[in-house]
Amino acid sequence: MKTRLLSIILCLAALLATGCKSGDGKQILPSISGKAGEVAVVCSKVEWEGEPGGTLRALLCNEVPYLPQVEPMYDLFNVPQQAFNKVFRVHRNIIMINTDKKYTEPSYNKFNDVWATPQVVLVINAANGAMAAEAVKMYGDKILTTLEKTERSRITNNIGSFENADIRRTVNEMFGGSPCFPKGFTVKKKAEDFIWISYEPAYSIQGVLIWRYPYTGEADMTPEALAAKRNEVTKAQIPCTTEGSYMMLNPDIFPGYSFFDNKGRSIVELRGLWEAYNDFMGGPFVSHSFVSADKQYVITLDAFVYAPRFDKRNYLRQVEAILYTFDWNNIPGGE
């Protein structure tokens, strides 16, 4: 019965998508619903409370690392198949667990914009709950990566639609390239080879720091060297609220680090906690460091959050997404 119901829903969605088109032939879909970081899990109550639901929660509700308080990576809620109506079909992130004896092996599929846009629907097919739980483990990395990239792309697409082009021009002039910044961000401070761009509504700050310094060799790109340089730069450039205070890394927790490529650049990412020397401030940060296209400089993009009254997961995801939009300004030797 569950398999038949889900198959009917998917078939109806396909029929509606082909039947509802604009004058230029493009599909007309409603905008997604739901809060950032939410995932609707479509399965029976038995599966939600059993192995499949438990395995999904173990995968997606782990604590976000390097936040000052405990927050889950994603907020999950269950939608039984019989309740999966048009209200829930337009949710931003949907995971459907489809169990039937006909499935001799587990499978995983990703669909974009099935009932809404920009939507992602992940479908797990399995013979029973135990096999579904194994499928979640088997495809866990793909599930996490898909949700992460989808949430980030929504943010970056919104940034591109509501960009503050003046800031991009300013940063381009200083560094030969720039991220995109949405409206609401302003230049808070400029110095030689340094700029601080900030969004500061009531009770919170989302900031992006950009700096550069001469590249002398691979030793400049170690996590230890980058952490030391961050402390040096923020001590000189980021005062806090009391006299003599400044931003620094939490001295008791060395940042986590990873290495990846983005738009052809080799990135060293640091992720950790900052605090204020001689002051009561702090929060999470994430930085991307890479060597400039002409090999002359190390460039660091650093996103941080100060929001003592609020949860910080989504604040950090928003400002972190800005870092991924960096691109060169068509400079000689650029990418």
DOGU-558787 format. One record per residue (C-alpha): residue in three letters; x, y, z. Coordinates in steps of 0.25 Angstrom, whole numbers, padded with zeros to 4 digits, always signed. Layout:
DOGU-558787
ALAXYZ/...
This chain:
DOGU-558787
MET+0000+0000+0000/LYS+0011+0010+0004/THR+0019+0007-0010/ARG+0006+0009-0018/LEU+0003+0022-0011/LEU+0017+0027-0013/SER+0017+0023-0028/ILE+0003+0030-0030/ILE+0009+0042-0024/LEU+0021+0042-0033/CYS+0013+0039-0045/LEU+0003+0051-0042/ALA+0015+0060-0040/ALA+0020+0056-0053/LEU+0007+0059-0060/LEU+0005+0072-0053/ALA+0019+0076-0057/THR+0016+0073-0072/GLY+0002+0079-0071/CYS+0006+0092-0065/LYS+0015+0100-0073/SER+0017+0115-0076/GLY+0017+0121-0090/ASP+0031+0118-0093/GLY+0029+0103-0089/LYS+0036+0104-0075/GLN+0030+0097-0064/ILE+0022+0105-0054/LEU+0025+0101-0040/PRO+0022+0108-0026/SER+0033+0113-0017/ILE+0038+0103-0007/SER+0033+0104+0008/GLY+0039+0101+0021/LYS+0051+0107+0029/ALA+0065+0106+0025/GLY+0071+0093+0030/GLU+0058+0086+0031/VAL+0056+0072+0025/ALA+0042+0065+0024/VAL+0044+0050+0025/VAL+0032+0043+0018/CYS+0030+0029+0024/SER+0021+0021+0034/LYS+0021+0024+0049/VAL+0027+0010+0051/GLU+0039+0013+0041/TRP+0041+0027+0047/GLU+0041+0021+0061/GLY+0049+0009+0057/GLU+0062+0006+0050/PRO+0061+0015+0038/GLY+0057+0027+0046/GLY+0067+0025+0056/THR+0078+0023+0046/LEU+0074+0036+0039/ARG+0074+0044+0052/ALA+0088+0038+0055/LEU+0093+0043+0042/LEU+0086+0057+0041/CYS+0084+0061+0055/ASN+0098+0060+0059/GLU+0103+0073+0067/VAL+0109+0083+0057/PRO+0124+0084+0061/TYR+0130+0097+0066/LEU+0117+0104+0071/PRO+0117+0110+0085/GLN+0104+0103+0088/VAL+0098+0089+0083/GLU+0090+0090+0070/PRO+0087+0079+0061/MET+0092+0079+0047/TYR+0077+0078+0042/ASP+0063+0078+0048/LEU+0056+0066+0044/PHE+0041+0063+0045/ASN+0032+0052+0041/VAL+0021+0052+0031/PRO+0013+0039+0030/GLN+0010+0035+0015/GLN-0005+0037+0017/ALA-0002+0051+0022/PHE+0007+0054+0010/ASN-0002+0064+0003/LYS+0000+0077-0005/VAL+0004+0085+0008/PHE+0017+0076+0010/ARG+0020+0073-0004/VAL+0025+0087-0006/HIS+0035+0086+0005/ARG+0050+0089+0002/ASN+0056+0076+0006/ILE+0049+0063+0006/ILE+0054+0049+0009/MET+0044+0038+0005/ILE+0046+0024+0011/ASN+0039+0014+0002/THR+0038-0001+0007/ASP+0033-0013-0001/LYS+0037-0027-0003/LYS+0039-0025-0018/TYR+0052-0018-0015/THR+0063-0029-0014/GLU+0074-0018-0012/PRO+0073-0004-0006/SER+0074+0008-0016/TYR+0076+0023-0014/ASN+0071+0034-0024/LYS+0072+0049-0024/PHE+0061+0057-0031/ASN+0061+0072-0033/ASP+0049+0081-0033/VAL+0038+0070-0033/TRP+0027+0078-0026/ALA+0033+0092-0024/THR+0046+0100-0027/PRO+0057+0100-0022/GLN+0054+0086-0016/VAL+0062+0073-0014/VAL+0055+0060-0012/LEU+0063+0048-0008/VAL+0056+0034-0009/ILE+0061+0021-0002/ASN+0055+0008-0007/ALA+0057-0004+0001/ALA+0050-0018+0004/ASN+0048-0014+0019/GLY+0052-0005+0030/ALA+0065-0012+0033/MET+0069-0011+0019/ALA+0065+0004+0018/ALA+0074+0006+0030/GLU+0085+0000+0023/ALA+0083+0008+0011/VAL+0083+0021+0020/LYS+0097+0016+0025/MET+0102+0012+0011/TYR+0098+0026+0004/GLY+0100+0034+0016/ASP+0111+0042+0010/LYS+0103+0045-0002/ILE+0091+0049+0006/LEU+0099+0059+0015/THR+0106+0065+0003/THR+0093+0067-0005/LEU+0086+0074+0006/GLU+0099+0083+0009/LYS+0101+0087-0006/THR+0086+0089-0008/GLU+0084+0098+0005/ARG+0097+0106+0000/SER+0092+0107-0014/ARG+0079+0113-0009/ILE+0087+0124-0002/THR+0097+0127-0013/ASN+0085+0128-0023/ASN+0078+0138-0014/ILE+0091+0146-0012/GLY+0093+0147-0027/SER+0079+0152-0029/PHE+0080+0163-0018/GLU+0095+0166-0019/ASN+0102+0179-0014/ALA+0110+0181-0026/ASP+0117+0193-0020/ILE+0124+0184-0010/ARG+0128+0174-0020/ARG+0135+0186-0028/THR+0142+0191-0016/VAL+0147+0177-0012/ASN+0151+0174-0027/GLU+0160+0187-0027/MET+0167+0182-0014/PHE+0169+0167-0017/GLY+0167+0165-0032/GLY+0154+0157-0028/SER+0143+0157-0019/PRO+0131+0149-0013/CYS+0117+0153-0016/PHE+0110+0161-0004/PRO+0095+0162-0002/LYS+0089+0176+0000/GLY+0089+0179+0015/PHE+0104+0177+0016/THR+0113+0189+0017/VAL+0128+0192+0017/LYS+0132+0194+0032/LYS+0147+0196+0031/LYS+0157+0197+0020/ALA+0172+0196+0022/GLU+0184+0192+0014/ASP+0182+0178+0009/PHE+0170+0176+0018/ILE+0155+0179+0018/TRP+0143+0176+0027/ILE+0129+0175+0021/SER+0118+0173+0031/TYR+0103+0172+0033/GLU+0098+0176+0047/PRO+0083+0176+0050/ALA+0079+0177+0064/TYR+0086+0167+0073/SER+0094+0160+0063/ILE+0106+0161+0054/GLN+0110+0154+0041/GLY+0124+0158+0037/VAL+0133+0155+0025/LEU+0148+0158+0027/ILE+0157+0158+0015/TRP+0172+0159+0016/ARG+0185+0156+0008/TYR+0200+0155+0010/PRO+0212+0150+0002/TYR+0212+0135-0001/THR+0226+0130+0002/GLY+0223+0115+0000/GLU+0215+0103+0004/ALA+0218+0105+0019/ASP+0209+0117+0019/MET+0197+0108+0016/THR+0198+0099+0028/PRO+0186+0100+0038/GLU+0196+0105+0049/ALA+0201+0116+0040/LEU+0188+0120+0036/ALA+0182+0120+0050/ALA+0194+0128+0055/LYS+0192+0138+0043/ARG+0177+0140+0047/ASN+0181+0143+0061/GLU+0191+0154+0056/VAL+0181+0160+0046/THR+0169+0160+0056/LYS+0177+0166+0067/ALA+0182+0177+0059/GLN+0168+0180+0051/ILE+0156+0175+0060/PRO+0154+0183+0073/CYS+0143+0178+0082/THR+0134+0186+0091/THR+0144+0189+0103/GLU+0157+0197+0102/GLY+0169+0188+0099/SER+0160+0176+0094/TYR+0161+0169+0081/MET+0156+0157+0073/MET+0165+0144+0075/LEU+0164+0129+0073/ASN+0158+0121+0085/PRO+0172+0117+0092/ASP+0166+0104+0097/ILE+0160+0099+0084/PHE+0169+0098+0071/PRO+0161+0100+0059/GLY+0157+0088+0051/TYR+0162+0088+0036/SER+0160+0082+0023/PHE+0165+0083+0009/PHE+0156+0083-0004/ASP+0155+0090-0018/ASN+0146+0101-0022/LYS+0145+0107-0035/GLY+0159+0102-0038/ARG+0165+0107-0025/SER+0172+0098-0015/ILE+0165+0103-0002/VAL+0169+0101+0013/GLU+0157+0102+0022/LEU+0158+0106+0036/ARG+0146+0104+0045/GLY+0145+0108+0060/LEU+0142+0118+0071/TRP+0146+0132+0073/GLU+0146+0140+0085/ALA+0149+0154+0090/TYR+0162+0156+0098/ASN+0158+0164+0111/ASP+0143+0164+0107/PHE+0130+0155+0107/MET+0128+0153+0092/GLY+0130+0140+0084/GLY+0124+0131+0073/PRO+0127+0122+0061/PHE+0136+0125+0049/VAL+0140+0118+0036/SER+0151+0122+0027/HIS+0155+0119+0013/SER+0170+0121+0009/PHE+0177+0120-0004/VAL+0188+0125-0012/SER+0185+0136-0022/ALA+0185+0133-0037/ASP+0199+0140-0039/LYS+0205+0132-0027/GLN+0209+0145-0020/TYR+0199+0145-0009/VAL+0191+0136+0001/ILE+0177+0141+0001/THR+0168+0138+0013/LEU+0153+0140+0013/ASP+0147+0138+0027/ALA+0133+0138+0031/PHE+0129+0140+0046/VAL+0116+0141+0054/TYR+0113+0148+0067/ALA+0098+0145+0071/PRO+0098+0143+0086/ARG+0082+0143+0087/PHE+0080+0133+0075/ASP+0084+0119+0070/LYS+0096+0121+0061/ARG+0095+0109+0051/ASN+0087+0116+0040/TYR+0094+0130+0042/LEU+0107+0123+0040/ARG+0102+0115+0028/GLN+0097+0128+0022/VAL+0110+0136+0023/GLU+0119+0123+0020/ALA+0112+0122+0006/ILE+0117+0136+0003/LEU+0131+0130+0003/TYR+0128+0120-0008/THR+0124+0131-0018/PHE+0138+0137-0019/ASP+0143+0139-0033/TRP+0154+0146-0040/ASN+0151+0159-0047/ASN+0157+0154-0061/ILE+0171+0159-0057/PRO+0183+0154-0065/GLY+0186+0140-0060/GLY+0173+0139-0053/GLU+0163+0127-0054/
